[in-house]
Structure formats: C-alpha cells, structure tokens
C-alpha cells in the first residue's frame, strides 16, 4: 500500500536524482562562461581597430575581458611610465583605446562580453582610487589589480614588508570604494632572498579580506615554483588565474628581478596545450580553492587570431 509518506519519499528521491545531473550541468556551464582573456595578449590589433578586435574575441567564444592601463583617469606619473616603454613595444594603445567608457560598455554588451577586472598601476591605486572605483562601477569590474611592483620598491626583504603594508592600505581604500584589490605576481619575488620568499612575505602579511591575488602560472614556473603548490598552500587567496603554457622548462638566469631576465623568456611562452605545464592539474586545483576568473594571457602573441582561439579551444572544456 502506498502511503503518503512513501509517496513523498519515492518522489523526493526521484526528484533529487533528476535534479542532480542538471545541477551539475548548470555548474559546469557557469564555469565555462567565465573563460576570459587579458587584453595585453593582442594590444597591437586593438590599437589599430579596437572594435574589430573585440568582435573577434567574442566570435571566438571568450566571455570575459581583463583590461590593462593606463586609462584616461590614470595619474600623470602612470602615463609617463607607459609612454617611456611604448617605443620598445611597437604600440601605444591601452585602457579604452581612445574610446569613451560608455561606448566601451555598449560595445562589450552588444558582443556578449563582460569585464570583471582591470590591471592598473601603483601610483593610480595610491592616488586615484576614487576615479578608479567610479570607472570600475561603470563597467561592472570587481577587481583592480596591480600587475607588477615598481623596481625601486622591491630591492630587499624590508621593501617587501613595506609593500605588504601598502597593499593592506590599498585594499582597505578599494573596499571603501566598493571594489577589490588584487596583486598579479610577475617573475620576481619567487626565488629565495636571504632564505625567505618575498612573494610569501606578501601573502602572509596581507589581510585576506582586503588583498586578493592573481596567479600567473608561467612566471611562477619561470621563478622555479609550482603553481599548484601556491594554490594549495594559500587557498581562498587566489581569485584569478593567468593561463598560458611553457615550451620547455626554463627559469630565470637570476632572481627574475629585472626586465633583462624576463625578456629572454618571452619566447618560451606558447599556446595552451602546446607546452609542458600541467594545465589540467592547475585548473583542477584552482577550481577546488575558489578561483573565480580564468584569463588566457599570451603577451603580445603573434597571430592572435589563431593562437588565442587555439588556447580557448584547449582550455574551455577544462574550465
């Protein structure tokens, strides 16, 4: 005899059995929709025709963009630093590439794209947070991220301790402006300095509620460290990931502290899946510890229309 209790029990189990696959499917779709790209991967193309480049990324299947500065609201000091390096780069475009921020917002919306994060500079983070926050809110950006610490601020361990203090202040100010501050590691600070790891000094001396991190897997590996170990040791600190691959195992000639050591390794970057990094394992661990955004970054890659599509096709099933 079928009682009300038995009926509810049976139908409840059936409903749960049916719901579980759909819940898994929706969770998988949600993650896949987060596949993004850092725009420094194709700066020359964007400088020549911003709208064309954005439409190309959308057509490929990218969903999120991470912008890089300086921006129209950046400090004059930041703009001067940028102007000093652009002759060597062969392009000068950055930020909104000469467009009004509202036009950029519409262009992204029309192409099914969003921008949860931007890369900016130390001076603007310290002296222009109000304008930074206003711009982030217009575009719906959650994270404002420092891509590198200026050379003069990281000469020794005491400098790194001061950087951690500064990061806490920036993070607090960012929170007041309704955004979150992140730090993207480059190649320096990963090898030991007087038997201490500078990057770990930053991680362990910053407030986890105010300072977040973006792990660049290529530069971490170039510094001789394992990205999975950092993700494992510091869960919930890393919210973003820069994904690229490495042709062969190579490390900096020294501590990775200056551009003369970085530049020779740019040629060792390659399309995701073509190199030796354990991308599957890295992404698996990243998903376990709460990484929110995954950005392909193939710095100034040749033939972006080919390379960036191949990276996306390789990575998307894993995200």
Protein Blocks (a to p, Z undefined) as FASTA:
>chain_A
ZZfklmmmmmmmmmmmmmmmmmmmmmmmmmmmmpccdfklmmmmmmmommlmmmmmmmno
pabdcdddddfkbcfklmmmmmmmmmmnopabehjnopafklmmmmmmmnopacfbdcdd
fklmmmmmmmmmmmmmmnopabdcdfbdcfklmmbfklmmmmmmmmmmmmmmmmmnopac
dddddfehkaccehiafklmmmmmccfklbccdddfklmmmnopafklmmmmmghkambd
cddddfbacddfblopafklmmmmmmmgccehiambdfklmmmmmmmnopabdcdddehi
ahkllmmmmmmmmmmmmZZ
